[in-house]
Amino acid sequence: VQLVQSGAEVKKPGESLKISCKGSGYSFTTYWIGWVRQMPGKGLEWLGIIYPGDSDTRYSPSFQGQVTISADKSISTAYLQWSSLKASDTAMYYCVRSGGQLVGHFDLWGRGTLVTVSS
Amino acid sequence: NFMLTQPHSVSESPGKTVTISCTRSSGSIASNFVQWYQQRPGSAPTTVIYEDNQRPSGVPDRFSGSIDSSSNSASLTISGLKTEDEADYYCQSYDSNNRVFGEGTKLTVL
């Protein structure tokens, strides 16, 4: 049972990016997959969550409109994407599994994808 | 939106007991479950307490969680401290709209 995230990315401001999180060893469509940001030296922030079974999605009010969360259940993969990156998007991004949209702890974590945005 | 306030850092000696608090700014702490995550340097977080006071399998019973409605706060208590407990600890809860993390507490075991 694991979440495998895509590798580190280095991008320039204004570029787009889509990172991935592939679930294995469990029924991908019956758990929620969320995303958590950790800026360098800072704490954890919840971005949003998706239910791959029907793509029901909820965003943190702080991140609504800033990122897009999607999933492709046919390949057990969830995504986090940006249309125009900013330097302030530089962070580690973790995907997490949960039994609920808002209720339920994050019982499984990916290793994280480091995104660096620099000119 | 509500906030969860934690002490920035705590320190204690091996073998002792430490308690980390997490105070909810609005809404009742008892209305929505609280989770606690441990993050060791360079690693992803893991759950040490969920649903206020439940331990995932594999987490030693030295870790316990509680809720105090009078102070509208949750607490994580670690007894018999070991050097391996040195880490950042985050509380997390939710309301009808959002999941929120506390700012994190750095535990030093010296």
Chai-1 contact restraints between the chains, C-beta under 6 A:
chainA,res_idxA,chainB,res_idxB,connection_type,confidence,min_distance_angstrom,max_distance_angstrom,comment,restraint_id
A,G43,B,E103,contact,1.0,0.0,6.0,A-B,restraint_1
A,G43,B,G104,contact,1.0,0.0,6.0,A-B,restraint_2
A,L44,B,Y90,contact,1.0,0.0,6.0,A-B,restraint_3
A,L44,B,F101,contact,1.0,0.0,6.0,A-B,restraint_4
A,W46,B,R99,contact,1.0,0.0,6.0,A-B,restraint_5
A,S60,B,N98,contact,1.0,0.0,6.0,A-B,restraint_6
A,P61,B,N98,contact,1.0,0.0,6.0,A-B,restraint_7
A,Y94,B,A44,contact,1.0,0.0,6.0,A-B,restraint_8
A,L102,B,Y94,contact,1.0,0.0,6.0,A-B,restraint_9
A,L102,B,R99,contact,1.0,0.0,6.0,A-B,restraint_10
A,H105,B,Q35,contact,1.0,0.0,6.0,A-B,restraint_11
A,H105,B,T47,contact,1.0,0.0,6.0,A-B,restraint_12
A,H105,B,Y50,contact,1.0,0.0,6.0,A-B,restraint_13
A,W109,B,A44,contact,1.0,0.0,6.0,A-B,restraint_14
A,R111,B,A44,contact,1.0,0.0,6.0,A-B,restraint_15
A,G112,B,A44,contact,1.0,0.0,6.0,A-B,restraint_16
